[in-house]
Amino acid sequence: MKILLPDTMELDPALPEGWEAVVVDAREPIPAEHHDAEVLVVWGSSRRHLESAARDLGSLRLVQSLAAGVDGILAAGFADDVVIATGAGLHSRTVSEHALALLLTLVRRLPEARIAQEHHEWSRELGGLQPLHPEGRLTTLLDARVLIWGFGEIGQTLALILAALGAHVRGVARSAGERSGFEVIAADDVMSALPGTDVLVDILPASPETAGAVGREVLDALPDHAILVNVGRGATVDQDALLDALEDGRLGAAGIDVTDPEPLPADDPLWGAPRLLITPHGAGGRPVGADERIARNVRSLTLGEEILHTTAR
């Protein structure tokens, strides 16, 4: 039995007896001598690589993604009997770390401090005696009201960190309830929660249902001092609406790690938006525990047990 590993990262999973691991070029079609593979691991794979796998791997049983999102895999056209497993949980800590970095950078006004430094200016506005909760601006996460839209493993990991820093955190998911000790509201109730939100964190996946979810109506419902952080997918935010909200002063600030399209074109007006911090999709990019996840799911496939984090189609 054969498993194909991508050459985009070094992998060495402990496979069950009888399995052979072969490293292939994740940007190229799969060579004919490996069309007998039963498992394909996907990480940074090109569209033609995925389309080749869907077309040529007649014995394929499992596609193991190392990314949390699998929209590109689903679009490749794999047969219905091929199980597709996501990399959910492999990026929880790194993406949470990046989201926190974006948020603290904006809350603590580090971009303004950097500009002052470039001018050799000791800013009296940024330093010295400061009110904890000034009117019209978020300056601390203490008592900040945070809403995390997309409350999966990444959202829950981030919620624990933010709560430890003194924030009041709620999640948003398809249905209301409680996860990891945090209140979760239903997506249908988001609009009523936004006026009382200081920070909106978008960790939504890309789908027809989430396209443009953070649009004009959502941004208008937030307080003028609110901060938006997007570490989900670029297509979930209406970028024209975001630009207008920042330029008009209807949004305090935003930090986005994802855009639509990617890379963001050099002439896109979003680059020049005030109080906007853009990073080049760097929140994840380094799955933690990939070998263990691959080994676990290959073993489950071999024994006929439940495979972790399969996606419905």
Secondary structure, 3 states (H helix, E strand, C coil): CEEEEECCCCCCCCCCCCCEEEEECCCCCCCHHHCCCCEEEECCCCHHHHHHHHHHCCCCCEEEECCCCCHHHHHCCCCCCCEEECCCCCCHHHHHHHHHHHHHHHHCCHHHHHHHHHCCCCCCCCCCCCCCCCCCCCCCCCCCEEEEECCCHHHHHHHHHHHHCCCEEEEEECCCEEECCEEEEEHHHHHHHHHHCCEEEECCCCCCCCCCCECHHHHHHCCCCCEEEECCCHHHECHHHHHHHHHCCCCCEEEECCCCCCCCCCCCHHHHCCCEEECCCCCCCCCCCHHHHHHHHHHHHHHCCCCCCECCC
